[in-house]
Amino acid sequence: MGSSTKAWSGLDRKATAVAEFTLRQYRTRLSTWVVLASCVVALGTVLLFYIDAMNDTVESVDNDGDGLFDEDGPDFPSSVDATSTTFGYDDDGDCRESDRPDGAKDTNNNGVVCDAILRQNWFGGSAILWDNDVDEDPNEEYFVEEATHRAFLLGYGKLGIVFLLGIFLPLFLATGLIRGEMTSETMHFLLAKPIARGEVLLYRMLGYLTLVWPASAAVVVLSALVTGFAAPGEGVFRFEDLGIWLAILLATWLALLVYGMLFMTLGVMWKYGIVLAIPFAAWEFGMAFLSMGLPSSPLLRVSVIGWCLAIIDAATALSWSDQEAFIAYTTDYAVWSHTVVAPGESLGFLTSQAPFEISATGNIAVAILVLLFQAGVIWIIGQSLFKGKEIA
């Protein structure tokens, strides 16, 4: 028992010493603060555009030409099954009260008068089949603001935070974790201690994560506060988005871990490891867009960003259970043919299905396990390469 305690105590001291040394190096380098400040400024600028968009006034339009505005509110279900779902309501009563037989009020032929059907099409999307005079004059302000908010949150979260922070910070802060010490000929001081090379990689990574994880958490919390107070809704703060922000934070942390391991290993492999890292970053950028344009592509299963964004997609299904119906509603030509089209197409592009036909929590768990497995494999490869390197 005593020897086991001593082993863990020694391991803890070594990990703490190397991690603190790494963190001290980061704090004393101007480049660290320049990289962090650049990310904050870029994301802060995007948030200012969001606040401005939320303050824009949306003009109501008399879609059905009866002299009234916005008689029909949003009526759609929280989920869509494999065939169709009945929903919709004749808010202004012009369908139910019209002097027509019930058969003429059921133009979508589903056996229910004055309603709508949300039906999945051959391409995996959804379309709405309306009965005549049902929800034909929607609330433009609600749909435009809500669609804009959701599209911004997904685009900003996926590309702005998970991808930008997840790959930009490791590119400049992790690539030189080992290579920098080898180049400056100070690595032998670390290896002079009774510490294995594989442990050096792990503890240097620990110091890196001690910096980037709290920094990214601060960015996510600040962004969640800004959008929560500025978002459309009845309350002062929009709490329903917190689940998505938590998923964004989790995906960002995992991206920082896996990319950090990868770029550090590339630095071990070659003294110009950043040259190898840049093409990989470009590949991941393409995979980020592929995950939204073609989320079923098998290429995403061999990428890092594909699994990170799958966490957000699964969280979207949990937080916004009406997402699919909302997208169909805001892009339906029968609703928006007489007014400005809401950003439903952008929202549809940024929204993707989770990779597996299991529960949302199951998809999140699978994505986390895959990303941790990727980080573990890269660490094994990195320490194998490091063991074969001669240290000056």
C-alpha positions, 0 to 999 in steps of 0.5 A, a space after each residue: 500500500 505504501 509503495 502504491 501511494 509513493 508511486 501515485 505521489 511521484 506521478 502527481 509531482 512530475 505531472 504538476 511540475 511539467 504542467 506548471 513549467 509549460 503554463 509558465 512558458 505560455 504566460 511569458 510569451 507574447 505570442 500566446 496573448 496575441 493568439 488568444 486576443 485575436 480569437 476574442 476580437 474576431 468572435 466579439 466582432 461577430 457577436 456585434 453583428 448578431 446584436 445588430 440583427 436582433 435589433 432590426 425591425 421586421 415589417 409585417 405583411 398581409 400575406 392573404 390580402 384580407 387587410 389584417 396582419 399576422 393572424 396565424 401563429 406558429 403551429 407545428 409539432 415537436 417531432 416528425 416520424 418516418 411518414 407524416 405528422 398532422 399539425 397546424 391550426 386555422 388561427 384566424 378561422 377563415 378555413 373552418 368558417 368558410 361556406 365549403 363542404 368539409 371535403 373542400 377544407 381537406 385539400 391535403 387529403 389526410 382526413 382532417 379539415 383545416 390542418 397541415 401535414 409535415 412529411 419527409 421527402 426523398 432527400 431527407 428534408 421535410 415539406 408542409 402540405 397545407 389545407 387551404 386558408 390555414 396559417 397563410 398569414 404568419 407572424 413575420 417578426 417571430 419567424 424571421 427573428 427566431 430563424 435568424 437566432 437559431 441560424 446564428 447560434 449554430 453557425 457561430 457555435 460550429 464554425 466560430 467557436 468549435 472550429 476556429 478555437 478548436 483548430 486555431 489555438 492548437 495550431 499555434 500553441 501545441 505544435 511547438 510543445 515538444 519541438 520548441 524544446 528540442 530546437 532550443 536544446 532544453 529538452 534534455 533538462 526535462 528528460 534528465 529527470 526520472 520521467 518517461 518520454 511518453 509522460 513528457 508528452 502527456 504532461 506538456 499537453 496537460 499544461 496546454 489544456 490548463 490554458 486553452 480549456 478555461 480560455 475557451 470556456 470563458 468565450 463560450 460563457 460570454 457568448 451564451 450570456 450575450 445571445 441569451 439576453 439579446 435573443 427573441 423570447 418572452 423572458 429576460 434570458 433565453 434558457 432553452 439554448 443552454 443545452 446547445 451552449 453546453 454541447 458547444 463547450 464540450 465539442 470545443 474542449 474535445 477538439 482542443 484535445 485531439 487537435 492539440 495531440 495531433 499538432 504536437 505529434 506533427 511537431 515531434 515528427 518534423 521540425 517544420 510540423 506546422 507546415 504539415 498541420 496547415 494542410 490538415 487544418 484545411 482538410 478539416 475546414 472542408 469537413 466542417 462544411 461537408 458535415 452541414 452540406 452532406 452530413 451522411 458522408 462517410 468521410 466525416 467518420 475519419 475526421 475530427 471536426 465531423 465528430 465534434 459537430 455531431 455533438 452539437 447536432 444531437 444537442 440541437 435535437 434535445 434543445 429544439 425538438 421542433 427544429 425540423 418542423 420550424 425549418 420546413 415552416 420558414 421555407 415553405 413557399 405557400 407561407 412566404 410567397 408574399 413577403 421576404 423569405 426568412 433565413 430558413 434555408 440558412 438554418 436548414 444548411 447549418 442543421 444536420 442530423 446526428 450520425 446514428 439512428 439512436 437517441 440524441 444522448 447515445 449519439 453524444 456518447 458515441 462521439 465523445 468515445 470516438 474523439 477520446 479514442 482518436 486522442 489516445 491513438 495519436 498520443 501512442 503514435 507521438 510517444 513512439 516517434 518521440 522515443 526514436 528521436 535523438 535529443 541534443 
